[in-house]
Amino acid sequence: MTSDRECYVYIVLPGETEFTTAGRFRVATRDGVPVGAFVYGRRYRDRADAVAVDPVELRLADGQYNTVRMGGFFGAIRDAMPDWWGRRTIDRRTAGRALEEFDYLLEGPDDRIGALGFGSSSLPPDTDWQGRAMVDLAELQRGADLIVADRADSQDPAVEQAEALLLPGTSVGGARPKTVVRDAEDLWIAKFSRHDDRWNLPRVEQGMLALARACGLAVADSRLVSVGGRDVLLVRRFDRQWNGTSFFRSRMVSALTLLRADEAVTERGRWSYLLLADEVRRASGEPVADLRELFARMCFNAAVSNLDDHPRNHAVVAAHRTWRLSPAYDLTPTPAIAQERRDLAMICGPYGRGANQGNLVGGHGRFLLSEADAKDLFERIVATVRGGWRGAMRRAGVSGADRERIASAFVYSGLMHS
C-alpha cells in the first residue's frame, strides 16, 4: 500500500546548469487507490524561460494534474526513476528497509536521465555531480559480477565501492549492470558484461550501433574499452552537453510516456509504432525528419530481429525548448529458429506486430511517407543489413563463433513477405 507522500520537482532549464523548483508531486491513497497529483509553482509558471516537464501529460499550465495510472506516477516522473539494475543497487544500499515506489524516486541518483530532480525541500539542491573517472571500471566490473551473482559480501571493499559508484545512471533503462563515467568533457554509460551472457554483448551491441549508422540511422556515439580482460561498452549520453565548466541537461521522456502506456501486459495494446508516430508528429519540432527516422528504425529492427524494441527503448529529447526524437540506443539481435514470421515488441503496421515488408510499408501514411518512399527505404535498409552485418561485427571484434550464434537474427526469410 502506498502512503500519502509528496516531494518537490526540480528541473534544469535549457541553457542553465542548476536546478530550479518547478512544482510539487504527491501520491495520496483514496479508497485504496493511489492518486498522483502534480502542480506547477506559480513563480515557475511566471518565468519567461519556463518549459513543460513533458510534451503530453504535464503541459505548462495553471491547475492540478491528476492520474490513477501506474500507482499514481506520471510517465515523465516514472522515466526518471531507477530501473531494475538501479533498484537492485538501492535495495542493497538500504538493506533492512521496506521501500515504496516513492522511496525509489527519492533514493535515485542526482544524475538520472533527463533534466528532473526530486527532493523534500522547496530549495533545489546543487547539481555538482560531474561523473566518475573511468579508472574505476575494473573494480566496478568485479563488484557488478558479485552483485549479479547474489554473492556480494557487504564487507567486501569492491562491493562497497560498486554500490557507491554503480548508482549514478541507474534510470537509463534496462536490466544490465551499468554506471555513468566521465572521460574528459563527455559522460558515458558504461555497460558491463555478465558471466552468463550467451555471447559478447558489448562487442555485439557496438557492431549493431555501427550497422545502424551504416543504414543511415541517427545512433548514440559509442566505443569499446577493455578492463581486466573484459569488454565494456561505453555509450555517450545524449542528454548531457558540456559547456566548459559544467553540463547542460536535456529533458527526456520515453516513448512509453508519449504513448501514455505502462509496461503491464494489459497495456501492450498501446505499444505501437503507429501510435508513437502520431505522438511524435504532435511533439516534435521537426516531425517530417523524425517520422522518417522512426520508420527507418522500425525497418532496421525488423531486419536484425531486434525483438526487444519496447517503448522504453525509444525516447524524445529536448536540449532547448523543442522536442526531437532521440538517437537510437539499446540495439540487440534476437536469434530465432522461426523463418516464416517474427514479431516486434510493438505494433508496426496495419496487421499487428509482424516484422515483414507488407506490414511495415502498409503503415507508411502514419509516418508521412508515400508508399514508394517507404518501400524504397525498407529495401535499402534490408540490403545494407544483408550485405554489411558480418563486416560490422568483425570490425567490432565479434568472434567467428559469436557471429554464428547471432546469424539467424539477420534478414530472416519471412521479412520480405508482402
C-alpha positions as CSV (number, residue, x, y, z in Angstrom):
1,M,0.0,0.0,0.0
2,T,1.3,3.5,-0.8
3,S,1.0,6.0,2.0
4,D,0.5,9.7,1.3
5,R,3.8,11.1,0.1
6,E,4.9,14.3,-1.6
7,C,8.0,16.0,-2.9
8,Y,9.2,19.0,-4.9
9,V,10.1,18.5,-8.5
10,Y,13.2,20.4,-9.8
11,I,14.2,21.0,-13.4
12,V,17.3,22.2,-15.2
13,L,16.1,24.7,-17.7
14,P,17.5,25.0,-21.3
15,G,20.8,26.9,-21.2
16,E,21.1,26.5,-17.4
17,T,23.2,24.1,-15.3
18,E,21.5,24.4,-11.9
19,F,18.1,23.1,-10.7
20,T,15.0,25.3,-10.5
21,T,12.0,24.3,-8.5
22,A,9.2,23.6,-11.0
23,G,6.4,22.2,-8.9
24,R,5.1,19.6,-6.4
25,F,4.2,16.0,-6.8
26,R,2.1,14.0,-4.5
27,V,0.7,10.5,-4.3
28,A,-2.3,10.0,-1.9
29,T,-4.3,6.9,-1.4
30,R,-8.0,7.4,-1.7
31,D,-10.4,4.5,-1.2
32,G,-7.4,2.1,-1.6
33,V,-6.4,3.7,-4.9
34,P,-3.1,5.7,-5.2
35,V,-3.9,9.0,-6.9
36,G,-1.0,11.2,-8.2
37,A,-1.2,14.9,-8.3
38,F,1.2,17.4,-9.9
39,V,1.0,21.2,-9.8
40,Y,3.5,23.8,-11.3
41,G,4.6,26.5,-8.9
42,R,3.3,30.0,-9.6
43,R,6.8,31.5,-9.6
44,Y,7.9,28.9,-12.1
45,R,5.0,29.4,-14.4
46,D,5.7,33.1,-14.4
47,R,9.2,32.7,-15.7
48,A,9.7,33.6,-19.3
49,D,12.0,30.7,-19.8
50,A,9.8,28.1,-18.1
51,V,9.2,24.8,-20.1
52,A,6.9,21.9,-19.6
53,V,8.1,18.7,-17.8
54,D,6.9,16.7,-20.8
55,P,5.0,17.2,-24.0
56,V,2.0,15.1,-23.4
57,E,0.7,14.8,-19.7
58,L,2.2,17.8,-17.8
59,R,1.9,20.7,-20.2
60,L,2.9,24.1,-18.7
61,A,-0.4,25.4,-17.3
62,D,-2.2,26.5,-14.2
63,G,-4.2,24.0,-12.1
64,Q,-3.6,20.5,-10.9
65,Y,-2.9,17.4,-13.0
66,N,-4.1,14.0,-11.6
67,T,-3.6,10.4,-12.5
68,V,-4.5,7.0,-11.2
69,R,-2.3,5.2,-13.7
70,M,0.9,3.4,-12.6
71,G,0.2,3.7,-8.9
72,G,-0.2,7.5,-9.3
73,F,3.1,8.2,-11.1
74,F,3.1,10.3,-14.2
75,G,5.1,9.0,-17.1
76,A,7.8,11.6,-17.0
77,I,8.4,11.0,-13.3
78,R,8.4,7.3,-13.8
79,D,11.1,7.7,-16.6
80,A,13.3,9.5,-14.0
81,M,13.0,6.6,-11.5
82,P,15.6,3.9,-11.2
83,D,15.3,0.9,-13.5
84,W,15.8,-2.8,-12.5
85,W,19.5,-2.5,-12.0
86,G,19.2,0.7,-10.1
87,R,16.5,-0.7,-7.8
88,R,18.7,-3.7,-7.1
89,T,21.6,-1.4,-6.1
90,I,19.3,0.8,-4.0
91,D,17.9,-2.3,-2.2
92,R,21.4,-3.4,-1.3
93,R,22.3,0.1,-0.1
94,T,19.1,0.4,2.1
95,A,19.1,-3.2,3.3
96,G,16.5,-3.8,6.0
97,R,14.1,-1.1,4.9
98,A,10.8,-1.9,3.2
99,L,10.8,0.6,0.2
100,E,7.8,2.1,-1.5
101,E,7.8,3.5,-5.0
102,F,8.2,7.0,-3.6
103,D,11.4,5.8,-1.8
104,Y,12.9,4.6,-5.1
105,L,12.0,8.0,-6.6
106,L,13.8,9.9,-3.8
107,E,16.7,7.4,-3.4
108,G,17.6,7.7,-7.1
109,P,20.8,9.5,-8.1
110,D,21.1,13.1,-8.9
111,D,22.3,12.3,-12.4
112,R,19.1,10.4,-13.5
113,I,18.1,10.7,-17.2
114,G,16.7,13.9,-18.4
115,A,16.6,17.2,-16.5
116,L,14.4,16.4,-13.5
117,G,15.3,16.1,-9.8
118,F,13.3,15.4,-6.7
119,G,13.6,16.3,-3.0
120,S,11.8,17.3,0.2
121,S,13.0,20.9,0.2
122,S,11.4,23.8,-1.7
123,L,15.0,25.0,-2.4
124,P,16.6,22.9,-5.1
125,P,19.9,21.1,-4.4
126,D,23.2,21.9,-6.1
127,T,23.9,20.0,-9.3
128,D,27.6,19.3,-8.6
129,W,27.8,15.7,-9.8
130,Q,30.4,15.6,-12.6
131,G,30.8,11.9,-13.2
132,R,33.1,9.2,-12.0
133,A,36.5,8.7,-13.6
134,M,37.0,5.8,-16.0
135,V,39.8,4.4,-13.9
136,D,37.2,2.8,-11.6
137,L,35.8,0.5,-14.3
138,A,37.8,-2.7,-13.4
139,E,36.7,-2.7,-9.8
140,L,33.2,-1.8,-10.8
141,Q,33.1,-4.8,-13.1
142,R,34.2,-7.1,-10.3
143,G,31.6,-5.7,-7.9
144,A,28.9,-5.9,-10.5
145,D,29.7,-9.6,-11.1
146,L,29.3,-10.3,-7.3
147,I,26.0,-8.4,-7.1
148,V,24.6,-10.1,-10.2
149,A,25.5,-13.5,-8.7
150,D,23.9,-12.6,-5.3
151,R,27.3,-13.5,-3.7
152,A,28.2,-10.0,-2.6
153,D,29.6,-9.7,0.9
154,S,28.6,-6.3,2.2
155,Q,32.1,-6.1,3.8
156,D,33.9,-6.7,0.5
157,P,35.6,-3.3,-0.4
158,A,34.9,-3.9,-4.1
159,V,31.2,-4.4,-3.4
160,E,31.0,-1.3,-1.2
161,Q,32.7,0.7,-3.9
162,A,30.4,-0.8,-6.6
163,E,27.3,0.1,-4.6
164,A,28.5,3.6,-4.3
165,L,29.6,4.0,-7.9
166,L,27.1,1.9,-9.8
167,L,24.1,4.0,-8.5
168,P,24.6,7.0,-10.8
169,G,22.9,6.5,-14.2
170,T,20.5,3.9,-12.9
171,S,17.5,5.4,-14.6
172,V,19.0,5.0,-18.0
173,G,16.9,1.9,-18.8
174,G,17.4,-1.9,-18.9
175,A,18.4,-4.6,-16.5
176,R,22.1,-4.9,-17.2
177,P,24.8,-3.7,-14.8
178,K,26.0,-0.2,-15.7
179,T,27.0,3.1,-14.4
180,V,28.0,6.6,-15.7
181,V,31.6,7.6,-16.1
182,R,33.4,10.7,-17.3
183,D,36.1,10.9,-19.9
184,A,37.3,14.5,-20.4
185,E,34.2,16.5,-21.5
186,D,31.9,13.6,-22.1
187,L,29.7,11.4,-19.9
188,W,29.4,7.8,-20.9
189,I,27.0,5.0,-19.8
190,A,29.4,2.1,-19.1
191,K,27.5,-1.2,-19.9
192,F,29.3,-4.2,-18.3
193,S,29.2,-7.8,-19.4
194,R,27.9,-10.7,-17.3
195,H,29.3,-14.2,-16.9
196,D,26.0,-15.7,-18.1
197,D,25.9,-13.8,-21.4
198,R,25.4,-16.1,-24.4
199,W,27.8,-14.0,-26.5
200,N,30.0,-11.0,-26.0
201,L,27.2,-8.4,-25.7
202,P,29.4,-5.3,-25.5
203,R,31.0,-6.1,-28.8
204,V,27.8,-7.3,-30.5
205,E,26.0,-4.1,-29.4
206,Q,28.9,-2.0,-30.7
207,G,28.5,-3.8,-34.1
208,M,24.8,-3.2,-34.1
209,L,25.2,0.5,-33.5
210,A,27.7,0.7,-36.4
211,L,25.4,-1.3,-38.6
212,A,22.5,1.1,-37.8
213,R,24.7,4.0,-38.6
214,A,25.6,2.4,-42.0
215,C,21.9,2.2,-42.6
216,G,21.6,6.0,-42.2
217,L,20.1,6.0,-38.7
218,A,21.0,8.5,-36.0
219,V,22.6,6.5,-33.2
220,A,24.3,7.2,-30.0
221,D,28.1,7.5,-30.1
222,S,29.8,4.5,-28.6
223,R,33.2,2.8,-28.1
224,L,34.7,-0.3,-26.5
225,V,37.2,-0.5,-23.7
226,S,38.8,-3.5,-22.1
227,V,39.1,-3.7,-18.3
228,G,40.6,-6.7,-16.6
229,G,40.3,-8.8,-19.8
230,R,36.6,-8.0,-20.0
231,D,34.9,-5.8,-22.6
232,V,32.8,-2.7,-21.6
233,L,30.7,-0.8,-24.0
234,L,30.7,3.0,-23.5
235,V,27.7,4.9,-24.9
236,R,27.8,8.6,-24.9
237,R,25.0,10.3,-23.0
238,F,23.0,12.4,-25.4
239,D,21.0,14.1,-22.6
240,R,24.1,15.9,-21.4
241,Q,26.3,18.6,-23.1
242,W,29.5,20.1,-21.7
243,N,29.5,23.9,-21.6
244,G,33.2,24.4,-20.5
245,T,32.6,24.3,-16.7
246,S,29.5,22.1,-16.2
247,F,26.9,20.0,-18.0
248,F,23.7,21.2,-19.7
249,R,20.8,18.8,-19.1
250,S,18.2,17.9,-21.8
251,R,14.7,17.0,-20.9
252,M,14.0,13.4,-22.0
253,V,10.9,11.1,-21.8
254,S,10.4,7.6,-23.1
255,A,8.0,6.5,-25.8
256,L,6.2,4.7,-23.1
257,T,5.3,8.1,-21.7
258,L,4.4,9.5,-25.1
259,L,2.0,6.6,-25.6
260,R,0.5,7.1,-22.1
261,A,1.2,3.4,-21.6
262,D,2.6,1.1,-18.9
263,E,4.8,-2.0,-19.0
264,A,2.0,-4.3,-17.9
265,V,0.7,-6.9,-20.3
266,T,-2.8,-5.3,-20.3
267,E,-1.3,-2.1,-21.6
268,R,0.5,-3.5,-24.5
269,G,-2.2,-2.8,-27.0
270,R,-0.8,0.8,-26.9
271,W,2.7,-0.4,-27.7
272,S,2.5,0.7,-31.3
273,Y,4.9,2.4,-33.7
274,L,1.8,3.8,-35.5
275,L,0.5,5.5,-32.3
276,L,4.0,6.6,-31.5
277,A,4.3,8.2,-34.9
278,D,1.1,10.2,-34.1
279,E,2.6,11.4,-30.8
280,V,6.0,12.3,-32.4
281,R,4.2,14.3,-35.1
282,R,2.5,16.3,-32.4
283,A,5.5,16.7,-30.1
284,S,8.5,17.1,-32.5
285,G,9.9,20.3,-33.7
286,E,10.8,18.6,-37.0
287,P,8.1,16.0,-37.4
288,V,8.9,15.1,-41.1
289,A,12.5,14.2,-40.4
290,D,11.7,12.5,-37.1
291,L,8.9,10.3,-38.6
292,R,11.2,9.2,-41.4
293,E,13.8,8.3,-38.8
294,L,11.3,6.4,-36.7
295,F,10.1,4.4,-39.7
296,A,13.7,3.6,-40.7
297,R,14.4,2.3,-37.1
298,M,11.3,0.1,-37.2
299,C,12.6,-1.4,-40.5
300,F,16.1,-1.9,-39.1
301,N,14.7,-3.6,-36.0
302,A,12.8,-6.0,-38.3
303,A,15.8,-6.6,-40.4
304,V,18.1,-7.5,-37.5
305,S,15.3,-9.2,-35.3
306,N,15.6,-6.7,-32.6
307,L,12.5,-8.1,-30.9
308,D,13.1,-6.2,-27.7
309,D,12.2,-2.9,-29.2
310,H,9.8,-1.9,-26.4
311,P,8.8,1.7,-25.8
312,R,11.4,2.2,-23.1
313,N,14.0,1.8,-25.9
314,H,12.7,4.9,-27.7
315,A,12.6,8.5,-26.5
316,V,12.3,12.1,-27.3
317,V,14.8,14.7,-26.0
318,A,14.8,18.5,-25.7
319,A,18.1,20.2,-25.5
320,H,16.3,23.5,-26.0
321,R,12.6,24.3,-26.0
322,T,11.6,21.9,-28.7
323,W,11.4,18.1,-28.6
324,R,13.2,15.8,-31.1
325,L,13.4,12.0,-31.5
326,S,16.5,10.9,-29.6
327,P,19.4,8.9,-31.1
328,A,18.8,5.2,-31.3
329,Y,20.2,3.0,-28.4
330,D,19.9,-0.5,-26.9
331,L,20.0,-2.3,-30.2
332,T,20.3,-6.1,-29.8
333,P,19.7,-9.0,-32.2
334,T,17.4,-11.9,-31.2
335,P,18.5,-15.2,-33.0
336,A,15.4,-17.3,-33.7
337,I,14.5,-20.5,-35.4
338,A,11.3,-19.3,-36.9
339,Q,11.7,-18.3,-40.5
340,E,8.1,-17.5,-41.6
341,R,7.1,-15.0,-39.0
342,R,8.8,-12.9,-36.3
343,D,7.0,-10.2,-34.2
344,L,8.4,-6.9,-32.9
345,A,7.5,-5.9,-29.4
346,M,5.4,-3.1,-30.8
347,I,2.6,-3.0,-33.4
348,C,4.4,-2.0,-36.6
349,G,1.7,-1.9,-39.3
350,P,-2.0,-2.5,-40.1
351,Y,-1.6,-6.2,-39.5
352,G,-0.2,-6.1,-36.0
353,R,3.4,-6.8,-34.9
354,G,4.5,-8.9,-37.8
355,A,8.0,-7.9,-38.9
356,N,7.6,-8.2,-42.7
357,Q,7.7,-5.8,-45.6
358,G,3.9,-5.8,-46.3
359,N,3.0,-4.9,-42.7
360,L,5.8,-2.3,-42.2
361,V,5.2,-0.5,-45.5
362,G,1.4,-0.7,-45.1
363,G,1.5,1.9,-42.3
364,H,3.5,4.4,-44.4
365,G,1.0,7.2,-44.1
366,R,1.3,7.5,-40.4
367,F,5.0,8.3,-40.9
368,L,4.2,11.0,-43.6
369,L,5.8,8.8,-46.3
370,S,4.4,7.8,-49.6
371,E,4.2,4.0,-50.3
372,A,7.0,4.3,-52.8
373,D,9.3,6.1,-50.4
374,A,8.6,3.7,-47.6
375,K,9.3,0.7,-49.8
376,D,12.5,2.2,-51.0
377,L,13.7,3.0,-47.5
378,F,12.8,-0.5,-46.3
379,E,14.6,-2.2,-49.2
380,R,17.8,0.0,-48.8
381,I,18.0,-0.9,-45.1
382,V,17.5,-4.6,-45.7
383,A,20.2,-4.6,-48.4
384,T,22.6,-2.8,-46.1
385,V,22.0,-5.2,-43.3
386,R,22.2,-8.3,-45.6
387,G,25.5,-7.2,-47.1
388,G,27.0,-5.5,-44.1
389,W,26.2,-7.2,-40.8
390,R,29.1,-9.6,-40.8
391,G,31.6,-6.9,-41.6
392,A,30.2,-4.6,-38.9
393,M,30.5,-7.4,-36.4
394,R,34.1,-8.3,-37.5
395,R,35.1,-4.6,-37.1
396,A,33.6,-4.6,-33.6
397,G,35.8,-7.6,-32.7
398,V,32.9,-10.1,-32.5
399,S,34.4,-13.6,-32.7
400,G,33.5,-16.0,-35.5
401,A,31.7,-18.3,-33.0
402,D,29.6,-15.4,-31.8
403,R,28.8,-14.3,-35.3
404,E,27.4,-17.7,-36.0
405,R,25.4,-17.6,-32.8
406,I,23.6,-14.5,-33.9
407,A,23.5,-15.1,-37.6
408,S,19.9,-16.3,-37.7
409,A,18.7,-12.8,-36.5
410,F,19.6,-11.1,-39.7
411,V,17.2,-10.8,-42.7
412,Y,15.2,-13.9,-41.9
413,S,13.1,-15.4,-44.8
414,G,9.7,-14.0,-43.8
415,L,11.0,-10.4,-43.7
416,M,10.3,-10.0,-47.4
417,H,6.7,-11.2,-47.3
418,S,4.3,-8.7,-48.8
